[in-house]
Amino acid sequence: MIEDPSRRHTHGARNARKLLSQLLGGLADFLHLLDLDELDVDDVFEELIAASRGGDDDFLDSLCLKRPVDADALWLKTRNLKL
């Protein structure tokens, strides 16, 4: 266990970033496996965007989707929100 509070925060932040990147990779693989159409993918991205509100929106940009349809839908959704 880390005794210094500043180091504990750094260690926790590093583990959280690692976990988030693993979850996003798994989500991208899962969406590719499901092979959803555009309307269903749109609903999934609505939920992701709603979950990211109040937090760090940059994690949506780091989501590397395998299908061009998914990547385009997410790009349109996130750019529409920033306008």
C-alpha positions as CSV (number, residue, x, y, z in Angstrom):
1,M,0.0,0.0,0.0
2,I,1.2,3.5,-0.8
3,E,1.5,5.7,2.3
4,D,2.1,9.1,0.6
5,P,-1.3,10.6,-0.4
6,S,0.1,12.4,-3.4
7,R,1.6,9.1,-4.7
8,R,-1.6,7.3,-4.0
9,H,-3.5,9.7,-6.1
10,T,-1.0,9.3,-9.0
11,H,-1.2,5.5,-8.7
12,G,-5.0,5.5,-8.7
13,A,-5.1,7.9,-11.6
14,R,-2.7,5.7,-13.6
15,N,-4.8,2.6,-12.9
16,A,-8.0,4.4,-13.8
17,R,-6.6,5.5,-17.1
18,K,-5.4,1.9,-17.8
19,L,-8.7,0.5,-16.9
20,L,-10.6,3.0,-19.1
21,S,-8.4,2.2,-22.1
22,Q,-9.0,-1.5,-21.7
23,L,-12.7,-1.0,-21.4
24,L,-12.8,1.2,-24.5
25,G,-10.9,-1.4,-26.5
26,G,-13.3,-4.1,-25.3
27,L,-16.3,-1.9,-26.2
28,A,-14.9,-1.3,-29.7
29,D,-14.4,-5.1,-30.2
30,F,-17.9,-5.8,-28.9
31,L,-19.5,-3.3,-31.2
32,H,-17.7,-4.8,-34.1
33,L,-18.8,-8.3,-33.1
34,L,-22.5,-7.2,-32.8
35,D,-22.5,-5.7,-36.3
36,L,-25.3,-3.3,-35.6
37,D,-26.9,-1.0,-38.2
38,E,-26.7,2.8,-38.0
39,L,-29.8,3.3,-36.0
40,D,-28.8,0.9,-33.3
41,V,-25.3,2.2,-33.1
42,D,-26.8,5.7,-32.7
43,D,-28.6,4.6,-29.6
44,V,-25.4,3.1,-28.1
45,F,-23.5,6.4,-28.7
46,E,-26.3,8.4,-27.2
47,E,-25.9,6.4,-24.0
48,L,-22.1,6.8,-24.1
49,I,-22.4,10.5,-24.5
50,A,-24.9,10.7,-21.7
51,A,-22.6,8.7,-19.5
52,S,-19.6,11.0,-20.3
53,R,-21.4,14.2,-19.3
54,G,-20.0,15.8,-16.3
55,G,-16.8,13.9,-16.8
56,D,-14.0,13.8,-19.3
57,D,-15.3,13.9,-22.8
58,D,-11.9,13.2,-24.3
59,F,-12.4,9.4,-23.8
60,L,-14.9,9.3,-26.6
61,D,-12.1,10.6,-28.9
62,S,-9.8,7.8,-27.8
63,L,-12.4,5.2,-28.8
64,C,-10.9,3.4,-31.8
65,L,-13.8,1.8,-33.6
66,K,-13.2,-0.9,-36.2
67,R,-16.1,-0.3,-38.5
68,P,-16.2,3.0,-40.5
69,V,-20.0,3.2,-39.9
70,D,-19.4,3.3,-36.1
71,A,-16.6,5.8,-36.4
72,D,-18.6,8.1,-38.6
73,A,-21.6,8.0,-36.4
74,L,-19.6,8.8,-33.3
75,W,-17.7,11.6,-35.1
76,L,-21.0,13.2,-36.2
77,K,-22.5,12.9,-32.7
78,T,-19.5,14.4,-30.9
79,R,-19.0,17.2,-33.4
80,N,-22.7,18.1,-33.3
81,L,-22.5,18.4,-29.5
82,K,-19.5,20.8,-29.7
83,L,-21.1,23.2,-32.1
